[in-house]
Amino acid sequence: MRIPRIHTEQELASGRSLRLEPGPSRHIARVLRLREGDPVILFDGRGGEYSARIVSVDRHSVTAQTLEYHPGIPLSSLEIHLGIAASRGDRMDWALQKSTELGVAAITPLLTERTGLKLTGERAEKKFRHWQQIIASACEQCGRCLLPALHSLQDLDPWLDATQAARKFILHPGTPSGVVAAEPPASVALLIGPEGGFSDAEIAAAKSAGFRPLSLGPRVLRTETAPLAAIAVLQATWGDMQPRRQHT
């Protein structure tokens, strides 16, 4: 049986007894139905994880005791910063969840000319916390110990100016450009547009900022599918999804 992995925002150390937050506690008690003495794996998103055991379970909280520290799975050798136009409903949740599973290092939700999402003030803060939870849950599932950095929602132009990466790509259907295997870069910035695509002015601004057009074939992919396909291609070309060579 697979041991459940649980994320906590509390800083962990070996031999520590801690009361978990309400969200993880409810998940352990009501969904997983774990009991006193059951094993879990705890991680705080800062790197590494701890084997642990449930000390107590009640209706409102769960207490666990940390045991040994383990380094966990390594990060991808390719640092991918995903800049993605924020979208409505579950599409954004899906993109954040799956890009986390695929190993991105950082994610920035972006506002573009055709972005259909309007968020300010308290609504923006609530949505940001929701996205953080989506990412944490994805890390629980896929075995990551270090959460990707989630940056605040921002306009496209400042992000273009501030983004530093060895290679930069803007997903632009209809162009002949693809990913060409070459000397692996240390970092890649990947820019994904909204459902209606980028405007001509936004594409021109991205090119001026050093972003190279990237196409993923003849089909037009949805805004939640495009980043996943692009990340998989990048990881397979330069990252930790490269085919392993067979030694004879």
Secondary structure, DSSP 8 states (H G I E B T S, - for coil): ----EEE-SS---TT-EEE--HHHHHIIIIIS---TT-EEEEE-SBS-EEEEEEEEE-SS-EEEEEEEEE--S---SSEEEEEEE--STHHHHHHHHHHHHTT-SEEEEEE-TT------HHHHHHHHHHHHHHHHHHHHHHT-SB--EE---EEHHHHHHH---SEEEEE-TT--------S--SEEEEEE--TT---HHHHHHHHHTT-EEE--SSS---TTTHHHHHHHHHHHHHSTTS------
